[in-house]
């Protein structure tokens, strides 16, 4: 018998709009329960709104995997995973085997993230409910990728908050020693699936890396908060004359060097080797201030910092950080130079980020054009019912 979650009067509107999150404050009472964590959500009159998985220690008490009538069972979950895989087959560019296979709410599987890196799948089960749902989502992955190593990365704040184990697990296959290789449009990369950020790489920036690749021929490129160096690798693949990779983390720069090395003799014409690249271990803000004081000029600058805001309370401070870094970056641009300014802070909206960039340009005294607004690639779909899943902002600006 599933857990029954009854909502307070007037607190069922979001569920009726097919929003998958049921917050604990909307819950009037619960009854029953089962080891699989399944929960039926009902309105105050007892009418069924949907079924999902409970996370009793989370502010989101239930994540709905199905609205209205019908079971949450193996056929439903297998169908959704196969549908997610079919979408990727349609939209991925050639020579690409690194991508997001399942994007949680965006693929109607709340709390479940699956990234593919070549022959390795990395799973994040972000909640207690998703963890309990493993018997439903693991078999379809094994069926679709029978030879893959499947790793579950558990070092997540959401899991810590729910008292779940944080150690990584090997669910299938044998994990290769060291970083895992994969490709983006023929360019080679390495993902640190055991110790790297997210699941080992920032797959969501793939299309924005391709943009930078196409804009970099014969130009100088400064890549700030470079982490794996992927934007710089893409720039050299596009024929950049010079690339500088800046990050405060020495291990990140080791990975960046490796990503350049694996392309140095790739034989695929990318030119993404080590001949025109410099690695700088420094705080990006301090590095920018030094370059601005020296009146350096760059053709392309990329600012892709880690999330400055993870909660609403962080937004004001985050906006100050985004304004500062992009003000300095804009001051470094040559006339006609391009800035790709990124934010992966979910609580910072697209509109707010644009206002921050306007203020940055104003303070820098730099005339700027907004050339394009971008986000994550199409392998990161967003449910129209759950717009909170859209988090990545990338604005291409041009100095006038």
PyMOL commands that set and color helices and strands:
alter all, ss='L'
color gray80, all
select helices_A, chain A and resi 13-16+24-26+74-91+104-107+128-132+134-144+157-161+203-215+230-237+250-264+284-293+312-332+350-364+387-389
alter helices_A, ss='H'
color red, helices_A
select strands_A, chain A and resi 3-7+21-23+27-31+38-42+48-54+60-67+98-103+112-117+120-125+149-152+169-172+180-184+187-191+220-224+242-247+277-281+298-303+333-343+368-374+393-399
alter strands_A, ss='S'
color yellow, strands_A
deselect
rebuild
show_as cartoon
